[in-house]
Amino acid sequence: MSTGTPSVLVVEDEAAQLEVLTYNLEAEGFEVTKTDNGDDAMVLVDEAQPDIILLDWMLPGISGIEICRRLKANNRTRNVPVIMLSARSEEVDKVRGLETGADDYMVKPYSVVELMARVRTQLRRTRPGAIGERLEYGDIVLDAETHRVTRKGDAIKLGPTEFRLLSTFMEKPGRVWSREQLLDRVWGRDIYVDTRTVDVHIGRLRKALCSQGGDDPLRTVRGAGYALG
C-alpha cells in the first residue's frame, strides 16, 4: 500500500465496467479495492474503511441502495462519501438514491473523466491533504502539493512520516485519532508497526512544530490517542 494515498472501494458487478474504473482510478494514483457483490462490500468496509465508495445500485446479494442505507446509519461509516452508479435515470430514482444517503449520483453510461472529477470533489471535502490541497490551522500552513510546512511564515522541516501525520491531523482538527487509526492512515494497513512507534513520531512532530517557538498544537488524550487542537 502507498501510505497517505486515498483509498477507493469500487462495488460493481459488470466485469468490464469494474476493470475500466479500476484502471482509471489507479492511473489517478488511488489505492483501489474492488468487489462485484454487496455481501463482500460490507465485509471489505468493515475490515478496512475506504476514503470513498463507488457503489452500483443493482448488485447480487445486498443491493447498492441497501448498502448505502446501512453505511449511513452506522456512526463509524456515515461520513464515508458514497457515489451511486446506476442505469436508473428517472428523477425519482436519483432522489431516492440521494435521500438514502448517497453523496452523489451518476447515471450510466457516464463519463469516466467526470466521475474522476466528482471523486476528487468528494475527497476535497473529507481528505483534502491527500489530493494536494493547501491546509491551514492557526498559524500552521501545510501545502500538500509542494510538501512544505510553515508556522508563522517560518519553514518547518518534517520527515515523510511526520508530514503525513500532520496532514492527517490538519484534515480533521479536533478529531481524536487512536494509535491504531494513525497506523492505518499513515503507515498503511498492510504494514506491521508497533503502536509505540506512533508516540516516537508524534514526539518528533511536536519538536519540529515548536522549533521556532509557539505552543504545542497537539493534544494527548489519555487512553484515546492524539488530536490537533
C-alpha positions, 0 to 999 in steps of 0.5 A: 500500500502507498501510505497517505494515498486515498483509498477507493472501494469500487462495488460493481458487478459488470466485469468490464465496467469494474476493470475500466474504473479500476484502471482509471482510478489507479492511473489517478494514483488511488489505492483501489479495492474492488468487489462485484457483490454487496455481501463482500462490500460490507465485509471489505468496509468493515475490515478496512474503511475506504476514503470513498465508495463507488457503489452500483445500485443493482448488485447480487446479494445486498443491493447498492441502495441497501448498502448505502442505507446501512453505511449511513446509519452506522456512526463509524461509516456515515461520513464515508462519501458514497457515489451511486452508479446506476442505469436508473435515470428517472428523477425519482430514482436519483432522489431516492438514491440521494435521500438514502444517503448517497453523496452523489449520483451518476447515471450510466453510461457516464463519463469516466473523466467526470466521475474522476472529477466528482471523486476528487470533489468528494475527497476535497471535502473529507481528505483534502491533504491527500489530493494536494490541497493547501491546509491551514490551522492557526498559524500552521500552513501545510501545502500538500502539493509542494510538501512544505510546512510553515508556522508563522511564515517560518519553514518547518522541516518534517520527515515523510512520516511526520508530514503525513501525520500532520496532514492527517491531523490538519484534515480533521482538527479536533478529531481524536485519532487512536494509535491504531487509526494513525497506523492505518492512515499513515503507515498503511494497513498492510504494514506491521508497526508497533503502536509505540512507534506512533508516540516516537513520531508524534514526539518528533512532530511536536519538536519540529512544530515548536522549533521556532517557538509557539505552543504545542498544537497537539493534544494527548488524550489519555487512553484515546490517542492524539488530536490537533487542537 
